[in-house]
Amino acid sequence: MATVPKRRYASISRRVFSYCAEVILLFAGILLLQGLLIVLRLNPLVQSVLSGAGLSKGVYHLWLLGTVDLPLILYYTATLGSSAQATLMMRWLGIRLEPVSEDPVGARRALLRTLVMLIPFEVNHFFMVWANSPEGIPNRLSLQYAVVGSLILAYMVSAALSPRRQSIHDWVAGTVVVNTRVA
């Protein structure tokens, strides 16, 4: 009878470092995309502000969803649902996503994990767009920081308390993050 090797769950510090490095990489990509859309005059927000028409909060939020959230969702879903089951930074750091059960991670599970993982990110966008004065000046920063910070803390504490080091998004998707390199 074949023995199943024991999983070596990735440390929380390695996971956090991977995520932070990935965010920096993705932020650079989003900045390039936004810059390209401005240069090509495809950004309706810039055009409306330059024309003096003002800025619609609804259009602004849709713009964020389409040009920030959607690329992130596609990136995480495609990389985590691929045969590598890892983002670029996860691969570099020697960690990857695995299913808890025998079923493969696949696109559906990767998408679910991504959507739950990005909840704090989207809550932050909600505050950026909707929780400000009519002039667009943020006036609920303390609440924004408390809510987003609490969500991030809940994700980290859940991973710290879990025997498998599963964060909320791992638990919902039925995944774990494991080391791929032998110590």
VOGUFI-622809 format. One line per field, with one value per residue (C-alpha): residue number from 1; x, y, z; residue in three letters. Coordinates in Angstrom, 2 decimals, decimal comma, m for minus. Layout:
% VOGUFI-622809
nupa [NUM / ...] .
px [X / ...] .
py [Y / ...] .
pz [Z / ...] .
kolvex [ALA / ...] .
% end
This chain:
% VOGUFI-622809
nupa [1 / 2 / 3 / 4 / 5 / 6 / 7 / 8 / 9 / 10 / 11 / 12 / 13 / 14 / 15 / 16 / 17 / 18 / 19 / 20 / 21 / 22 / 23 / 24 / 25 / 26 / 27 / 28 / 29 / 30 / 31 / 32 / 33 / 34 / 35 / 36 / 37 / 38 / 39 / 40 / 41 / 42 / 43 / 44 / 45 / 46 / 47 / 48 / 49 / 50 / 51 / 52 / 53 / 54 / 55 / 56 / 57 / 58 / 59 / 60 / 61 / 62 / 63 / 64 / 65 / 66 / 67 / 68 / 69 / 70 / 71 / 72 / 73 / 74 / 75 / 76 / 77 / 78 / 79 / 80 / 81 / 82 / 83 / 84 / 85 / 86 / 87 / 88 / 89 / 90 / 91 / 92 / 93 / 94 / 95 / 96 / 97 / 98 / 99 / 100 / 101 / 102 / 103 / 104 / 105 / 106 / 107 / 108 / 109 / 110 / 111 / 112 / 113 / 114 / 115 / 116 / 117 / 118 / 119 / 120 / 121 / 122 / 123 / 124 / 125 / 126 / 127 / 128 / 129 / 130 / 131 / 132 / 133 / 134 / 135 / 136 / 137 / 138 / 139 / 140 / 141 / 142 / 143 / 144 / 145 / 146 / 147 / 148 / 149 / 150 / 151 / 152 / 153 / 154 / 155 / 156 / 157 / 158 / 159 / 160 / 161 / 162 / 163 / 164 / 165 / 166 / 167 / 168 / 169 / 170 / 171 / 172 / 173 / 174 / 175 / 176 / 177 / 178 / 179 / 180 / 181 / 182 / 183] .
px [0,00 / 1,43 / 1,93 / 0,74 / 3,45 / 2,53 / 1,76 / 4,05 / 1,82 / 3,37 / 4,21 / 2,04 / 5,05 / 5,87 / 2,25 / 2,06 / 5,36 / 4,15 / 0,88 / 2,57 / 5,15 / 2,34 / 0,36 / 3,38 / 3,79 / 0,09 / m0,08 / 2,70 / 0,74 / m2,48 / m0,63 / 0,70 / m2,78 / m4,32 / m1,55 / m2,09 / m5,84 / m5,22 / m2,73 / m5,16 / m7,94 / m10,01 / m10,45 / m13,93 / m13,10 / m10,25 / m12,31 / m15,27 / m13,06 / m11,19 / m14,46 / m15,77 / m18,63 / m17,61 / m17,13 / m19,97 / m19,38 / m21,20 / m19,04 / m15,93 / m16,82 / m17,61 / m14,27 / m12,46 / m14,34 / m13,46 / m9,88 / m8,61 / m10,74 / m11,37 / m7,67 / m6,81 / m9,60 / m8,49 / m4,82 / m5,41 / m7,99 / m5,83 / m2,63 / m4,14 / m6,38 / m3,49 / m1,47 / 1,15 / m1,55 / 0,50 / 0,93 / 4,29 / 5,40 / 4,15 / 6,24 / 9,27 / 8,87 / 8,24 / 4,61 / 1,45 / m2,25 / m3,63 / m7,15 / m8,05 / m10,00 / m9,06 / m10,77 / m8,40 / m8,22 / m9,48 / m10,89 / m14,10 / m12,37 / m9,63 / m12,29 / m14,17 / m10,94 / m9,98 / m13,35 / m13,28 / m9,59 / m10,30 / m13,22 / m11,07 / m9,78 / m13,31 / m14,52 / m11,65 / m12,85 / m16,36 / m15,05 / m12,85 / m15,82 / m18,88 / m17,75 / m16,60 / m17,92 / m19,68 / m16,33 / m14,69 / m12,76 / m12,51 / m14,30 / m14,64 / m10,99 / m11,08 / m14,03 / m12,41 / m9,15 / m11,01 / m13,22 / m10,54 / m7,95 / m10,37 / m11,05 / m7,35 / m6,74 / m9,56 / m7,93 / m4,55 / m5,86 / m7,89 / m4,70 / m2,74 / m5,34 / m5,96 / m4,01 / m3,67 / m2,89 / m6,04 / m7,24 / m10,92 / m10,58 / m8,82 / m11,49 / m14,34 / m12,64 / m11,41 / m7,75 / m4,44 / m1,13 / 1,83 / 5,60 / 6,90 / 10,55 / 12,09 / 13,71] .
py [0,00 / 3,38 / 5,94 / 9,49 / 11,99 / 14,30 / 17,82 / 20,56 / 23,60 / 26,90 / 29,29 / 32,34 / 34,62 / 33,06 / 33,37 / 37,03 / 37,83 / 36,10 / 38,03 / 41,40 / 40,83 / 39,79 / 42,94 / 45,10 / 43,30 / 43,51 / 47,16 / 47,95 / 46,10 / 47,95 / 51,28 / 50,40 / 49,42 / 52,63 / 54,71 / 53,01 / 53,62 / 57,30 / 57,67 / 55,95 / 58,23 / 55,23 / 56,28 / 57,85 / 59,22 / 61,39 / 62,55 / 63,54 / 65,44 / 67,22 / 68,21 / 69,61 / 67,12 / 65,85 / 62,38 / 59,92 / 57,60 / 54,78 / 55,10 / 55,35 / 52,14 / 50,31 / 51,51 / 50,09 / 46,81 / 46,52 / 47,74 / 46,77 / 44,01 / 42,03 / 41,80 / 40,67 / 38,09 / 36,78 / 36,64 / 34,81 / 32,45 / 31,61 / 31,05 / 29,22 / 27,12 / 26,20 / 23,00 / 24,89 / 25,86 / 28,90 / 32,57 / 33,84 / 34,82 / 31,56 / 29,65 / 31,80 / 31,18 / 27,46 / 27,27 / 26,24 / 25,67 / 22,18 / 20,90 / 19,47 / 16,71 / 14,58 / 16,91 / 19,17 / 22,88 / 23,85 / 27,16 / 27,07 / 26,51 / 29,03 / 31,62 / 31,07 / 31,36 / 34,52 / 36,21 / 35,56 / 36,54 / 39,91 / 40,87 / 43,28 / 44,78 / 45,39 / 46,75 / 49,24 / 50,23 / 50,69 / 53,15 / 54,91 / 55,51 / 55,85 / 56,94 / 60,45 / 63,98 / 65,22 / 66,78 / 63,36 / 63,97 / 60,85 / 61,55 / 58,07 / 57,02 / 55,77 / 53,51 / 52,41 / 51,48 / 49,73 / 47,64 / 46,71 / 46,14 / 43,91 / 41,84 / 41,39 / 40,53 / 37,95 / 36,32 / 36,18 / 35,00 / 32,25 / 31,01 / 31,24 / 29,25 / 26,63 / 23,34 / 23,44 / 27,19 / 27,80 / 31,35 / 32,13 / 31,99 / 28,60 / 27,20 / 28,37 / 26,95 / 23,76 / 24,46 / 24,61 / 26,26 / 23,90 / 24,03 / 22,58 / 22,52 / 19,99 / 21,62] .
pz [0,00 / m1,05 / 1,67 / 1,11 / 1,98 / 4,84 / 3,71 / 4,84 / 5,17 / 4,15 / 6,98 / 7,47 / 7,04 / 3,66 / 2,57 / 3,66 / 1,94 / m1,23 / m1,18 / m0,53 / m3,28 / m5,63 / m4,76 / m5,65 / m8,97 / m9,77 / m8,72 / m11,22 / m13,91 / m13,05 / m13,17 / m16,62 / m17,77 / m16,41 / m17,99 / m21,34 / m21,15 / m20,39 / m23,26 / m25,64 / m24,33 / m23,29 / m19,67 / m19,35 / m15,90 / m17,14 / m20,11 / m17,91 / m15,45 / m18,25 / m19,92 / m16,63 / m16,50 / m13,07 / m11,76 / m11,28 / m8,32 / m10,10 / m13,20 / m11,03 / m9,17 / m12,42 / m13,78 / m10,73 / m11,09 / m14,78 / m14,81 / m11,35 / m9,85 / m13,02 / m14,01 / m10,45 / m10,44 / m13,84 / m12,78 / m9,50 / m10,97 / m13,99 / m12,00 / m9,03 / m11,28 / m13,59 / m13,40 / m11,33 / m8,79 / m7,82 / m8,64 / m9,87 / m6,35 / m4,87 / m7,40 / m6,65 / m2,91 / m3,30 / m2,24 / m4,03 / m3,59 / m3,09 / m2,55 / 0,85 / m0,88 / m3,87 / m6,35 / m8,33 / m7,54 / m11,01 / m12,20 / m10,16 / m6,83 / m7,74 / m8,62 / m5,35 / m3,35 / m5,24 / m4,73 / m0,99 / m0,75 / m2,41 / m0,15 / 1,94 / m1,30 / m2,60 / 0,75 / 0,52 / m2,97 / m1,61 / 0,97 / m1,60 / m3,91 / m1,72 / 1,77 / 1,06 / 0,77 / m2,38 / m3,34 / m3,21 / 0,01 / 2,21 / 5,48 / 6,94 / 6,98 / 10,58 / 9,79 / 6,51 / 8,23 / 11,07 / 8,75 / 6,21 / 8,94 / 10,87 / 7,77 / 7,05 / 10,71 / 10,61 / 7,56 / 9,27 / 12,65 / 11,00 / 9,31 / 12,55 / 14,50 / 11,84 / 12,09 / 8,29 / 8,28 / 6,25 / 5,98 / 5,43 / 1,65 / 1,88 / 4,17 / 1,89 / m1,23 / 0,43 / m0,24 / 1,62 / 0,79 / 0,99 / 0,60 / m2,65 / m1,63 / 0,69 / 3,72] .
kolvex [MET / ALA / THR / VAL / PRO / LYS / ARG / ARG / TYR / ALA / SER / ILE / SER / ARG / ARG / VAL / PHE / SER / TYR / CYS / ALA / GLU / VAL / ILE / LEU / LEU / PHE / ALA / GLY / ILE / LEU / LEU / LEU / GLN / GLY / LEU / LEU / ILE / VAL / LEU / ARG / LEU / ASN / PRO / LEU / VAL / GLN / SER / VAL / LEU / SER / GLY / ALA / GLY / LEU / SER / LYS / GLY / VAL / TYR / HIS / LEU / TRP / LEU / LEU / GLY / THR / VAL / ASP / LEU / PRO / LEU / ILE / LEU / TYR / TYR / THR / ALA / THR / LEU / GLY / SER / SER / ALA / GLN / ALA / THR / LEU / MET / MET / ARG / TRP / LEU / GLY / ILE / ARG / LEU / GLU / PRO / VAL / SER / GLU / ASP / PRO / VAL / GLY / ALA / ARG / ARG / ALA / LEU / LEU / ARG / THR / LEU / VAL / MET / LEU / ILE / PRO / PHE / GLU / VAL / ASN / HIS / PHE / PHE / MET / VAL / TRP / ALA / ASN / SER / PRO / GLU / GLY / ILE / PRO / ASN / ARG / LEU / SER / LEU / GLN / TYR / ALA / VAL / VAL / GLY / SER / LEU / ILE / LEU / ALA / TYR / MET / VAL / SER / ALA / ALA / LEU / SER / PRO / ARG / ARG / GLN / SER / ILE / HIS / ASP / TRP / VAL / ALA / GLY / THR / VAL / VAL / VAL / ASN / THR / ARG / VAL / ALA] .
% end
